[in-house]
Amino acid sequence: PTEETVRPLEIFANLISEIIQKSLLTKKIKVSEEKYRELVSNIKIGIFRGMPNGKLLEAHPAALEMFGYKEAQDFLKLKTVDLYQNPNDSGFFMKEIEETGLVKNKDILMKKKEGKTFWASVTATAIRDELGKVVHYDTVVEDITEQKNLQEEVKRLLVRDELTGLYNRRYFNEKLPMVIKATETFRSSLALIMVDVDDFKPYNDTYHHLEGDEVLKEIARVCHQNIRNYKDDEWTS
C-alpha cells in the first residue's frame, strides 16, 4: 500500500464511521424522545398552549382528561375563556401574564366539559418573539380540588363547634371586633343575646351525655332556623 492508495481508504473509513455515529446518535435521540414522551404522557398535570386571542393550539393528554375530553380535536375547538367557571377570571389572568410574563400557582375555579367545576393551580408563561410580542401562552394546570376541600374542612373545624355546627368562641372573638367597628362606622345598632338552657345539668345527669348532646343539637337547630342571618351567614349562627 502506498500513501496514494491508503489516503482514500482513510477518508472512506472516516465517512463510514461518521455515518455510523450519526445513526447511533439518531437512535439514542429517538429512544430519549420516546421515554420523554411517555413520561410527559403519564404526568397527571394538564399542559396546553394557547394564543393571545384565546385559540387553543396544543394540549397534553392529561389536560384532556382533566377537562373531561377524550379527543384532542374537540378540546382544541374551545377558547381558553371556556375553561374558566368565571369568564372574567380569564381576562384578568391573561392581562397579568401579558404584564408580568409569568403567573405562578394561581388558584382558579375551572370548568369541565359537562359543567362540573374544579379548583386548579395554574401556572402560565408568555412566549414572545424577537420584537417582544406575545406569540402564545404555555399553561400548566394542576387539579387541587382535594387540597381545597381539606383546607375548607380544616377551616370549618377551627371556627365551628363539632357537635352543633354553630360558630364557636374562636370565631366569636375574631368577628366581634369587626362587627363593633362596622357598627361605629355606620352608626347602626348592635345587639348581643346570651341564652341559657334551663335545667340542662339535671337533665344531663339524669339521661347522660348522649341525650344531653341531642338537646344541645336541637337547641342549635332551632336557633339557627329562627335567628335572621347577616349576609352570607357571616355574623350569626
C-alpha positions in Angstrom: 0.0 0.0 0.0 1.2 3.5 -0.8 0.1 6.8 0.6 -1.9 7.5 -2.6 -3.9 4.3 -2.1 -4.3 4.4 1.7 -5.5 8.0 1.9 -8.8 7.4 0.0 -9.4 4.4 2.2 -8.9 6.6 5.4 -11.3 9.2 4.0 -13.9 6.5 3.2 -13.4 4.8 6.6 -13.9 8.2 8.4 -17.0 8.8 6.3 -18.5 5.4 7.2 -17.6 6.0 10.9 -19.3 9.4 10.8 -22.4 7.9 9.2 -22.5 5.1 11.8 -22.0 7.6 14.7 -24.9 9.7 13.3 -27.1 6.7 13.0 -26.3 5.7 16.6 -26.9 9.2 17.8 -30.2 9.3 16.0 -31.3 6.1 17.6 -30.4 7.4 21.1 -32.3 10.7 20.4 -35.3 8.7 19.3 -35.2 6.5 22.4 -34.8 9.6 24.6 -37.7 11.3 22.9 -39.9 8.2 23.3 -39.0 8.0 27.0 -39.7 11.7 27.5 -43.0 11.5 25.6 -44.0 8.5 27.7 -43.0 10.3 30.9 -44.9 13.5 30.0 -48.0 11.5 28.9 -48.1 9.8 32.3 -47.9 13.1 34.3 -51.3 13.9 35.8 -50.8 17.6 35.3 -52.6 19.3 32.3 -50.5 21.3 29.9 -51.8 23.3 27.0 -50.7 26.1 24.6 -53.0 28.9 23.6 -52.9 32.1 21.5 -53.4 35.6 22.8 -56.8 35.6 21.0 -57.8 32.6 23.1 -57.4 29.9 20.5 -56.0 26.6 21.8 -53.1 25.2 19.8 -52.0 22.0 21.6 -53.0 20.0 24.6 -51.4 17.3 26.8 -53.4 14.1 27.2 -53.7 14.8 31.0 -55.3 18.2 30.1 -58.0 16.5 28.1 -58.7 14.0 30.9 -58.8 16.8 33.5 -61.3 18.8 31.5 -63.4 15.7 30.5 -62.5 15.4 26.9 -61.5 12.2 25.1 -60.4 13.7 21.7 -57.9 16.5 21.3 -59.8 17.9 18.3 -62.9 18.5 20.5 -60.8 20.2 23.2 -59.0 22.4 20.7 -62.3 23.8 19.4 -62.6 25.7 22.7 -61.3 29.1 23.6 -59.3 29.5 26.8 -62.2 31.5 28.3 -64.4 28.4 28.0 -62.1 26.6 30.6 -62.9 29.1 33.4 -66.0 29.0 35.6 -66.0 32.8 35.8 -65.2 34.3 32.3 -63.8 37.4 34.0 -61.1 35.3 35.6 -59.7 34.5 32.1 -59.4 38.2 31.2 -57.7 39.1 34.5 -55.4 36.1 34.2 -54.4 36.9 30.6 -53.7 40.5 31.4 -51.5 39.5 34.3 -49.5 37.1 32.1 -49.0 39.8 29.5 -47.8 42.4 32.0 -45.6 40.1 34.1 -44.6 37.3 31.6 -45.3 34.7 34.3 -48.2 33.8 36.6 -47.3 31.1 39.1 -49.6 28.8 41.2 -52.7 30.9 40.9 -55.8 29.2 42.3 -58.7 29.5 39.8 -62.1 27.7 39.6 -62.2 26.0 36.3 -64.9 24.1 34.4 -65.1 20.6 32.9 -66.9 19.6 29.7 -70.1 18.6 31.5 -70.1 21.9 33.5 -68.7 20.4 36.7 -66.2 22.8 38.4 -62.8 22.0 40.0 -60.1 24.1 41.7 -56.9 24.3 39.8 -53.5 25.7 40.5 -52.5 27.5 37.2 -49.0 28.5 36.1 -48.6 30.2 32.7 -45.7 31.7 30.8 -45.9 34.2 27.9 -43.7 33.2 24.9 -42.6 36.3 22.9 -41.0 36.8 19.5 -37.9 38.9 18.9 -39.9 42.1 19.0 -41.4 41.3 22.4 -44.8 40.5 21.1 -46.6 37.6 22.8 -46.8 34.6 20.4 -48.5 32.1 22.6 -49.0 31.1 26.2 -47.9 27.8 27.8 -50.1 26.9 30.7 -49.8 24.2 33.3 -52.9 23.2 35.3 -53.0 21.0 38.4 -56.2 19.8 40.0 -56.2 20.9 43.6 -59.8 20.3 44.5 -59.0 17.7 47.1 -56.5 20.0 48.8 -59.0 22.9 48.7 -61.7 20.7 50.3 -59.3 19.7 53.0 -58.4 23.3 53.7 -62.0 24.2 53.9 -62.7 21.3 56.2 -59.8 22.4 58.5 -61.1 26.0 58.4 -64.6 24.8 59.2 -63.4 22.8 62.2 -61.4 25.8 63.5 -64.5 28.0 63.7 -67.4 25.6 64.1 -68.5 23.6 67.1 -68.2 19.9 66.2 -71.4 18.9 68.0 -73.9 21.6 67.0 -72.2 23.0 63.8 -72.6 26.6 65.1 -69.8 29.1 65.2 -67.5 28.7 68.2 -65.8 31.0 70.6 -62.7 31.4 68.3 -65.0 32.8 65.6 -66.8 35.0 68.0 -63.6 36.5 69.3 -62.4 37.0 65.7 -65.6 38.6 64.4 -66.9 40.7 67.3 -64.3 43.5 67.0 -65.1 43.8 63.3 -68.8 43.9 64.0 -68.3 46.6 66.6 -66.1 48.7 64.3 -68.7 48.4 61.5 -71.4 49.4 63.9 -69.5 52.5 64.9 -68.6 53.4 61.3 -72.2 53.2 60.1 -73.7 54.4 63.4 -76.0 51.3 63.5 -77.4 49.2 66.3 -75.8 46.2 67.8 -77.5 43.5 70.0 -75.8 40.7 71.9 -78.1 37.9 73.1 -76.9 35.3 75.6 -79.0 32.2 76.0 -79.1 29.9 79.0 -80.7 26.4 78.8 -82.8 25.9 81.9 -82.3 22.7 84.0 -79.8 21.4 81.5 -77.4 20.0 84.1 -80.1 17.9 85.9 -81.3 16.6 82.5 -77.7 15.7 81.6 -77.1 14.0 84.9 -80.4 12.0 84.6 -80.2 11.0 80.9 -76.4 11.2 80.5 -74.3 13.0 77.9 -75.5 11.4 74.7 -79.1 12.6 75.4 -77.7 15.9 76.6 -75.9 16.3 73.3 -79.2 15.7 71.4 -80.8 18.5 73.4 -77.9 20.9 72.5 -78.1 20.0 68.8 -81.9 20.6 68.8 -81.5 23.9 70.5 -78.8 24.9 68.0 -81.1 23.9 65.2 -84.0 26.0 66.5 -81.7 29.0 67.0 -80.2 28.6 63.5 -83.6 28.5 61.9 -85.2 31.3 63.8 -82.4 33.9 64.1 -82.0 36.0 60.9 -78.6 35.7 59.4 -76.4 38.5 58.2 -75.4 38.2 54.5 -73.6 35.0 53.6 -74.2 33.6 57.1 -71.2 35.6 58.3 -72.0 37.0 61.7 -74.7 34.8 63.2 -75.4 31.1 63.7 
